[in-house]
Amino acid sequence: MDKITVTSPLLPSLDEFNEMLKEIWASKWVTNNGQFHRQLEQELAEYLKVPYISLFTNGTLPLLTALQALRITGEVITTPYSFVATTHSIWWNGCRPVFVDIEEETCGIDPDKIEAAITPKTTAIMPVHCYGKPVNMKAIQAIADKYGLKVIYDAAHAFGVEVDGESVLNAGDMSTLSFHATKVYNTLEGGALVMHDEVTKKRIDYLKNFGFAGETEVVAPGINSKVDEVRAAYGLLNLKQVDEAIEKRHQVAIKYRKALRNVPGIRFFDDMSGVRHNYSYFPIFINAKEYGKTRDQLYFEMKEKNVLGRRYFYPLISTFSTYRGLPSAAPANLPVATRLAEEVICLPMHHELSEEDITRVLNLIM
Ligand SMILES: *Cc1c(COP(=O)(O)O)cnc(C)c1O
């Protein structure tokens, strides 16, 4: 039987893409803040309801650059239940990651456990809107304000997510996005940094262009993360169809939930009230005792039948060799994250899943 993959990239029409490529070829302006690059930044800012956005070549460089721009040093509080890039960005900036446990309800950082992890060296918090589920931004900001900390959100999963009509990307000091092919909205590889004011936007634009502030003036040790016109054109086309793709994912989520609601030992997330979700992932959590099988038993049974779920996020970042020696990486410090990493499977979730695909997935679980 055909493979059912956990995701499938949203691809623009080749004909429309070709028309835009002809424009790029004619202009010979292929990178360095070209016309499509500027247009995509503008259209994304409108779509996402954010004042300023800067495009990047992937979702990791905006994390690195946000930490640089805010001159973060010392210790940064984060969670181990994420993609490795979150913690790597802290390490690459010469800072020490401090892991705090997550909440069962959101898989995001548990605000009640942040204060105990703050030391005189703490300068920032890097929470993750895991699976696009908004974390408790008010509680996090209150702690940040009390201790004078910066907040950088890894919002790689939270494209288009809103709480009461407001983008989650407007919280904290900055938020980062990933436009990798596996994400809800993609530019093949790509990403962005969201900021709240023009001065910061300017500084970020210098930093992603080697620090150049003019033809001959370099104001900071910048990096190169400039997006070319080909990817910007691709991004413009995908932006036109992303709402339709999100709605198709929503319909898949409705079907999964309806079927799995009364299966003992399986937990999943319902929509949160007031939240516009993007249905980027559909994690289920297996309680082996009640379900009668462990997560890995089910995972490998599915794999055998060519249904490729993914164990996001297993293993925890805190278990990798770089980080496992840190005191905060001890499993006893991270009981919820440690358990959920053993329970989770993300089911196939994308805009092209057919009725038959969904039935095939469900029949393996039920
Ligand atoms: C995908 C992802 C990233 C990194 O994005 P890339 O575009 O692959 O560099 C960072 N954080 C999280 C939580 C992610 O899922």
The ligand as a Gaussian input file, in Angstrom:
#p B3LYP/6-31G(d) Opt

LIG

0 1
 C       11.117000      23.592000      12.146000
 C       11.472000      24.176000      13.456000
 C       12.563000      25.040000      13.651000
 C       13.639000      25.255000      12.614000
 O       13.204000      25.624000      11.411000
 P       14.096000      25.343000      10.106000
 O       13.348000      26.161000       9.093000
 O       14.020000      23.875000       9.834000
 O       15.462000      25.842000      10.347000
 C       12.744000      25.638000      14.878000
 N       11.925000      25.386000      15.907000
 C       10.887000      24.533000      15.794000
 C       10.012000      24.316000      16.972000
 C       10.646000      23.873000      14.580000
 O        9.651000      22.996000      14.484000

